[in-house]
Amino acid sequence: MPIVFVAIGLTQGMSNPVVGALWVELYGTAHIGAIRSLATAALAAESALGPGIAGFFIDQGAALTVQTFAYASHCVLGSLAYLGLQTAMAKRAADIG
């Protein structure tokens, strides 16, 4: 468990600088405030929905393994959506740069 907690801490500690630099590289500095605020609002909405979704699963009597599969599926679908957007993002980055 200590290794997992260290890995989580390192990942979270590196995410803000890396994501912030990525946004500047992709979109420039002109609208970075609007981009950051939209991302923060989306993160807050996801964080607010999480406990409600977990509570719904618990109220429905879903086993922990079912909940885990549902959350993992959500992550996989998000990753697939990102993969589908990579071409459009690369084109946009080339147009900006």
JOURSUL-V532215 format. One record per run of one state. SS is the DSSP state (helix for helix, strand for strand, loop for the rest). FROM is the first residue (numbers start at 1). LEN is the number of residues. If there is no record, write none. Layout:
SS_FROM_LEN / SS_FROM_LEN
This chain:
loop_1_1 / helix_2_26 / loop_28_4 / helix_32_28 / loop_60_4 / helix_64_33 / loop_97_1
